[in-house]
C-alpha cells in the first residue's frame, strides 16, 4: 500500500494520501486548500489517479481542498450524509464502505466534535478526524458538537478496535504523528474517566478560543459544490421534471454513475445502465460501451448520480468525446425523489 501523511503547519492539519499500488487509484483524506498543488505533484510523481477526496467532517480551522481537487482532477468529493456542505458528490452513512482499487475502508459514524464526524477504518489503522487525537480528543463546544455523543463514539466505537490499530488523526499540535488504540486507552488523559458524566465535565471545562480561521473556513467549507450554471446554460442539463419526461423513451439511455452501495441504499431509476463514475472515461472513449451505444443506436445519454455533481463532470467529459446529445439530471437522485420520480430497489 502507498501511504503518505502530509502536514499543513498553519492549521496543524494532517492529510492522508492512500493507494493500493503505484499507477493505481488514490484517495485523499482531509485535504487543505493551500496544499492542493503539493498533493497533485505527489500524485503525479507516484503515477496515481486521484478518484476520491474525503473530509472527515466540516472543518472550522482550514478551508478544505475538496472543491479545487474536484475541479482539477474530476475526482469524487465525499463526506458524511449529515454534512451541511451544499453539494458533495457522495454522502456516506455508518456501515458503508469507502472503496478505491485495491482498498476498502469501513465507514464509522463518530459524532461529537461535530454532528457530521466520521472515521475510516483499514485492517491495521483508523483515520479518526477530530474525534480521537493523540493524547487528546476533539473539542465539543461548537454549536453542533456534543460531549456525550463523542464519549459514545470513542468508548463505544473507536476504543473497541484492536489495541495495535494505528491512530491517524486530522490534527496534532505537539509534533506527534501516530499512536495506537492501546496507547490512547492507557495514556490519553481525557480517556481516564469512569463515566460519561465525568467526560462531559472535562470537555465543558476546556474554555478554548475559537480557531483563527473559523469565520472564514466554515462558510467556505459549506460552499464546496460544483457550480453547474454553465452546464445548464449550454443545454446539457435536464431538471427533474424534464428527466421524468425523458425516462422510458426508446431513444434515451439512462446512465447511473453511482456506486453499488448508493444504488442499494437510494434506489434506481428503472431501466438504467450502471456505469460507475470511475469507469466513465473508458466507456465514453471511442470503442467504449457508451460511445458505441450512441454510435450504433443514436440514443441520447442521460447521466445521473446522487446530487448532480458527478453527472455534471461526466456530461462535460462526454461532450469532450463528441457525444453531443448527452445531458445530465440536475440534482441527481435527490432531485428525482423530490419530484416524486419512481425508484426500484
C-alpha positions in Angstrom: 0.0 0.0 0.0 1.1 3.5 -0.7 0.6 5.8 2.3 1.6 9.4 2.8 0.9 11.6 5.8 1.1 15.2 4.8 1.1 18.2 7.2 -0.1 21.8 7.0 1.8 23.7 9.6 -0.6 26.7 9.6 -3.6 24.7 10.8 -1.7 21.7 12.2 -3.8 19.5 9.9 -2.8 16.1 8.7 -3.9 14.9 5.3 -3.5 11.3 4.1 -2.9 10.0 0.6 -3.7 6.3 0.1 -3.4 3.9 -2.9 -3.0 0.2 -3.2 -0.2 0.4 -5.8 1.8 2.8 -7.9 0.0 3.6 -11.1 -3.4 2.9 -9.5 -6.4 4.8 -8.0 -5.9 7.0 -4.9 -7.9 8.9 -2.4 -7.0 11.7 0.0 -8.5 12.3 3.4 -8.9 15.9 4.9 -7.0 17.9 2.2 -6.2 21.6 2.8 -6.9 24.1 0.1 -3.4 25.8 0.3 -1.7 22.4 -0.2 -3.6 21.2 -3.3 -0.6 21.8 -5.6 1.6 19.8 -3.3 -0.9 16.9 -3.3 -1.2 16.9 -7.1 2.6 16.9 -7.6 2.8 13.9 -5.3 0.0 12.2 -7.2 1.9 12.7 -10.5 5.2 11.6 -9.0 3.7 8.3 -7.8 1.8 7.9 -11.1 -1.6 7.8 -9.3 -5.1 8.8 -10.4 -6.9 10.7 -7.7 -10.5 9.4 -7.7 -11.9 10.4 -4.3 -11.3 13.4 -1.9 -12.8 12.9 1.6 -13.4 15.1 4.5 -14.0 13.5 7.9 -16.3 16.4 8.9 -16.9 20.1 8.1 -13.8 21.8 9.3 -13.6 25.1 11.2 -9.8 25.6 11.2 -8.9 25.5 7.5 -10.5 25.7 4.1 -11.0 22.3 2.5 -9.3 21.3 -0.7 -12.2 19.2 -1.8 -13.6 21.6 -4.4 -10.3 22.5 -6.0 -9.2 18.9 -6.2 -12.5 18.1 -7.9 -12.1 20.9 -10.4 -8.5 19.9 -11.2 -8.9 16.1 -11.4 -12.7 15.4 -11.7 -12.4 13.3 -8.6 -15.4 12.4 -6.4 -15.9 14.6 -3.3 -17.0 12.6 -0.2 -18.5 13.5 3.2 -20.9 12.0 5.7 -24.7 12.2 5.0 -25.2 14.7 7.8 -22.9 17.3 6.3 -24.1 20.9 6.0 -21.9 21.4 2.9 -24.0 22.4 -0.1 -23.1 19.7 -2.6 -20.7 16.8 -2.3 -20.6 14.0 -4.9 -21.1 11.1 -2.5 -22.5 11.1 1.0 -21.6 8.2 3.3 -23.5 6.6 6.2 -22.4 4.5 9.1 -21.7 0.9 7.9 -20.9 1.9 4.3 -17.6 1.1 2.7 -15.3 3.7 1.1 -13.6 1.9 -1.8 -10.9 2.5 -4.4 -9.0 0.0 -6.5 -7.4 -2.5 -4.0 -8.5 -0.7 -0.8 -11.7 -0.9 1.3 -12.2 1.4 4.3 -15.0 0.8 6.7 -17.1 3.9 7.4 -17.9 4.6 11.1 -20.1 7.5 12.2 -18.4 9.2 15.2 -20.3 12.3 16.1 -19.4 14.6 19.0 -16.8 17.0 17.7 -19.4 17.8 15.1 -22.6 16.1 14.1 -21.1 15.1 10.7 -17.9 13.5 12.0 -16.8 10.2 10.6 -13.8 7.8 11.0 -12.4 5.5 8.4 -11.0 2.1 9.2 -8.5 -0.2 7.5 -7.5 -3.5 9.0 -4.4 -2.0 10.7 -5.3 1.7 11.1 -8.0 4.2 11.7 -8.4 7.8 10.5 -10.2 9.5 13.3 -10.6 13.1 12.1 -11.1 15.4 15.1 -12.8 12.7 17.2 -9.8 11.0 18.8 -6.5 12.8 18.8 -3.1 11.7 20.1 -3.3 12.1 23.9 -6.4 14.2 23.4 -9.9 14.4 21.9 -11.5 17.0 19.6 -13.3 19.9 21.2 -17.1 19.6 21.5 -18.1 23.2 22.2 -19.2 24.1 18.7 -23.0 24.5 18.2 -23.2 21.1 16.5 -20.8 19.4 19.0 -21.9 17.1 21.8 -19.6 15.7 24.5 -21.9 12.8 25.3 -22.1 11.8 21.7 -18.3 12.0 21.5 -17.9 9.8 24.5 -20.1 7.1 22.9 -18.2 7.5 19.6 -14.8 7.0 21.3 -15.7 4.4 24.0 -18.4 2.7 22.1 -16.8 2.6 18.7 -13.1 3.5 18.3 -11.7 2.0 21.5 -13.3 -1.3 20.6 -10.9 -1.6 17.7 -7.9 -3.9 18.4 -5.2 -2.3 20.6 -2.5 -2.4 17.9 -4.6 -0.4 15.5 -2.7 2.7 14.4 -4.4 6.0 15.1 -4.1 8.8 12.5 -5.9 12.0 13.5 -6.7 15.1 11.4 -4.6 17.3 13.7 -1.7 17.3 16.1 -0.3 20.4 17.9 2.7 18.8 19.6 4.5 17.2 16.7 3.2 13.6 17.2 2.3 11.7 14.1 0.7 8.4 15.0 -0.5 6.5 18.0 -2.4 3.2 18.7 -5.7 2.4 20.2 -3.9 0.7 23.0 -1.7 3.7 23.8 -4.7 6.0 23.8 -6.6 3.7 26.2 -3.6 3.8 28.6 -2.2 7.3 28.3 -4.8 9.7 26.9 -5.7 11.8 29.9 -9.2 12.6 28.7 -10.0 8.9 28.5 -9.1 8.1 32.1 -12.7 8.6 33.2 -15.1 6.3 34.9 -18.4 7.7 33.4 -19.8 9.8 30.6 -20.7 12.5 33.1 -17.0 12.8 34.1 -16.0 13.1 30.4 -18.7 15.7 29.8 -17.4 17.7 32.8 -13.8 17.6 31.4 -14.9 18.7 27.9 -17.2 21.5 29.2 -14.4 23.0 31.3 -11.9 23.4 28.5 -12.9 27.0 27.6 -11.0 27.0 24.3 -10.6 30.0 22.0 -12.2 29.7 18.6 -10.0 28.6 15.7 -8.3 31.5 14.0 -9.9 30.8 10.6 -13.3 29.8 11.9 -15.2 32.8 10.5 -13.7 32.2 7.1 -13.4 28.4 6.9 -16.9 27.4 8.0 -18.8 29.5 5.3 -16.3 28.5 2.7 -16.5 24.8 3.5 -20.3 24.9 3.3 -20.0 26.1 -0.3 -17.8 23.4 -2.0 -20.3 22.3 -4.6 -19.6 22.4 -8.3 -21.1 25.4 -10.0 -23.5 23.8 -12.5 -24.9 27.0 -14.1 -22.6 26.8 -17.1 -23.6 23.2 -17.8 -27.2 24.2 -17.8 -26.5 27.3 -20.0 -25.0 25.1 -22.6 -28.2 22.9 -22.7 -26.5 19.9 -21.2 -28.9 19.7 -18.2 -32.4 18.4 -17.5 -34.3 19.3 -14.4 -36.1 16.5 -12.6 -39.4 17.2 -14.4 -37.7 17.1 -17.7 -35.9 13.9 -16.8 -39.2 12.3 -15.8 -40.5 13.0 -19.3 -37.3 11.6 -20.9 -37.3 8.3 -18.8 -38.6 5.4 -20.7 -38.3 6.9 -24.2 -36.8 4.5 -26.7 -34.2 6.9 -27.9 -32.9 7.7 -24.4 -30.3 5.7 -22.3 -30.3 6.5 -18.6 -26.8 6.1 -17.1 -26.4 5.7 -13.4 -22.9 6.8 -12.2 -23.3 6.0 -8.5 -21.5 3.2 -6.7 -23.3 -0.1 -5.9 -23.8 0.8 -2.2 -25.5 4.0 -3.2 -27.8 2.3 -5.6 -28.8 -0.3 -2.9 -29.5 2.4 -0.3 -31.1 5.1 -2.5 -32.9 3.1 -5.2 -32.6 3.0 -9.0 -34.4 4.6 -11.9 -35.9 1.7 -13.8 -34.0 0.7 -17.0 -30.8 2.5 -16.1 -27.4 1.2 -17.2 -24.9 1.1 -14.4 -21.5 2.7 -15.2 -19.7 3.8 -12.0 -18.2 7.2 -12.4 -14.6 6.0 -12.0 -15.2 3.8 -15.1 -16.8 6.5 -17.1 -13.8 7.6 -19.2 -13.1 4.2 -20.7 -16.8 3.8 -21.5 -17.2 7.1 -23.4 -13.9 6.9 -25.3 -14.1 5.6 -28.9 -14.7 1.9 -28.7 -16.1 2.1 -25.2 -19.5 0.8 -24.3 -21.4 4.1 -24.2 -19.6 5.6 -27.2 -20.5 2.5 -29.2 -24.1 2.6 -27.9 -24.6 6.1 -29.1 -22.8 5.4 -32.4 -24.9 2.3 -33.2 -28.3 3.3 -31.9 -28.3 7.1 -31.8 -29.6 7.1 -28.3 -29.2 10.2 -26.1 -27.2 9.6 -22.9 -28.9 11.0 -19.7 -26.4 10.8 -16.9 -27.3 10.9 -13.2 -25.7 10.4 -9.8 -26.7 11.2 -6.2 -26.7 15.0 -6.2 -25.7 16.1 -9.7 -22.0 16.8 -9.2 -20.5 13.6 -10.7 -23.0 13.8 -13.6 -22.2 17.4 -14.3 -18.5 16.5 -14.6 -19.5 13.4 -16.6 -21.6 15.3 -19.2 -18.6 17.6 -19.8 -16.4 14.6 -20.4 -19.0 13.0 -22.7 -19.2 16.3 -24.7 -15.4 16.3 -25.0 -15.6 12.8 -26.6 -18.1 14.0 -29.2 -21.3 12.7 -27.5 -23.0 16.0 -28.2 -26.6 14.9 -27.3 -25.6 13.9 -23.7 -27.2 15.7 -20.8 -27.4 15.1 -17.0 -30.1 15.3 -14.4 -29.6 18.4 -12.2 -29.6 17.5 -8.6 -29.4 13.7 -9.3 -31.5 11.1 -7.5 -32.1 13.6 -4.7 -34.0 16.0 -7.1 -35.7 13.0 -8.8 -37.1 11.8 -5.5 -38.3 15.3 -4.5 -40.1 15.4 -7.9 -41.8 12.1 -6.9 -39.9 10.2 -9.5 -40.4 6.4 -9.2 -37.5 4.2 -8.0 -36.9 0.5 -7.8 -34.7 -1.4 -5.4 
